[in-house]
Amino acid sequence: MEKDCLYYKYSDYLKKHYHTKVYKLPVNLPITCPNRLDGQGCTFCAESGTGFEAMDASVSVKEQLIKTQAYIRKRYKAEKFIAYFQNYTNTFMPVEQLIAYMEEAAEVEDIVEIAISTRPDCIRDDYLDALDRFSEKHHIHICIELGLQTANYHTLKTIRRGHGLAEYLDACLRIKRHPFTLCTHVILNLPGDTVEDAIETSKIISIMGNDLVKAHSLYIASNTEMARLYTKKQLTICTKEEYFLRLQYFLEYLDPRIGVERLFSRIPEKDALFCNWQTSWWKLQDEFTDRMTENDSFQGKNCSYMNGSALKYFD
């Protein structure tokens, strides 16, 4: 099988839906996360969150988008853009404030979508209704990106995620009542997880009707609880080969209609003690897709577990 056909790439997903080249523009809002208010936050999360590519949150949404858009338009020839509310938990604020930030984004030319990164326990019906009204008013599509990380609720507790699997299922069901895109973020090599957890996570994401998925390889950001454990050699990260195996099975069990936004993490070297086995993400991606080709592996290869799969004996 050709490399381009091994999995449903996000770029192809966007072309199918927008019929032109679309680029995601990160936006940083002056917010935090409920998990940080109630405790120390997730063990892998740095003080700055994950918005490494975004501007400072003190810059207005409109200015962030206009400046980044000008650069991306010139460098990558993109014609349409997604405003990506990326860092921390972007629905963890009064709904009126969230809509006000989105109104700023709507004022920027060629914004066709707003992607909102958040947590499963920060999804509520009145917020979703407000997003629906905004989308109809401005004819701007909404994508909601949920950080699940893993379906293993024991691991979720260990990494102090602050929610379990049930909250994720609840959020998905509520989101799918609306015409939004649903995306889930996962980390496939969290300490304590196995290949079986990667498979189960893939199955749950597929069954919950996700449109997109973003897979991350675990990195150890500086000044985190995981960094402390890693330095003391109390935390073990699986090998590159093991991650490849988990990622391969994850994709094989993933519904082939789900767009895949990412396979490996990307973080500046200066901000991490460990990332991607000291290899660039694009080299890992080439190596991984070569492996998939050699193993006759492709997205959806084992996606045969839905809709009463055991009843095949009576066909």
Number of C-alpha atoms within 10 A of each C-alpha: 11 9 12 10 11 21 21 21 16 17 15 17 18 15 12 10 9 12 11 14 15 23 21 19 23 23 28 24 23 12 14 18 20 18 18 14 9 9 10 15 20 20 18 21 23 19 15 11 15 16 17 16 15 19 19 14 14 10 14 17 25 18 15 21 26 16 12 16 26 11 11 17 15 10 9 11 12 17 15 19 22 24 27 23 28 23 25 25 24 23 25 18 14 9 15 11 12 18 17 12 15 20 15 14 27 22 14 17 12 15 23 19 22 22 24 24 21 23 27 23 20 18 21 15 12 10 16 20 14 14 21 17 12 18 19 10 9 12 13 18 19 23 23 25 25 25 19 25 22 24 23 20 14 14 18 21 13 14 19 17 21 19 16 20 16 13 16 22 15 15 19 22 12 13 21 14 11 14 12 18 18 24 26 24 20 23 22 27 26 25 15 16 19 17 18 13 20 28 22 19 23 25 23 17 27 22 14 16 18 21 20 25 24 21 20 21 22 24 25 25 27 18 15 19 19 23 23 16 14 16 12 9 9 10 14 11 17 16 12 16 10 14 22 22 16 21 25 23 23 25 29 23 25 30 25 20 16 24 22 23 20 18 22 23 16 19 19 10 11 9 15 16 16 18 21 20 15 9 10 13 19 12 9 17 15 12 12 20 20 16 15 23 15 10 10 11 20 24 23 21 16 18 16 14 11 11 8 8 9 10 8 7 6 5 4
